[in-house]
């Protein structure tokens, strides 16, 4: 296996909260129903993960934020579930596995995504 893509993103949680207040449709546009129940710090980390994934995929136009879902696997570790436009790009790049790490502390949320193939 080789690393085919790497992305990182950092989000200031207070700025993210401001964006949620300014744009009420943002929550529904970006997050899936399974993600929307999370607190603001966790949502900010999920947003960072989606941005990091887009960077790992080369940030092509036409990706739908709804086609990437950040879920918790066994033991609570984050996992990326992709479908539609995102799954198509992952396949086109030859990626067979995606890894994600999330963190939020001191008012900052961050994520790193690695695509292997």
Buried (B, 14 or more C-beta within 10 A) or exposed (E): EEEBBEBBBEBEBEEBBEBBEEEEEBEEEBBBEEBEEBEBBBBBBBBBBBBBBBBBBEEEEEBEBBBBBBEEEEEEEBEBBBBEBBBBBBEEBEBEEBBBBBEBEEEBBBBBBBBBB
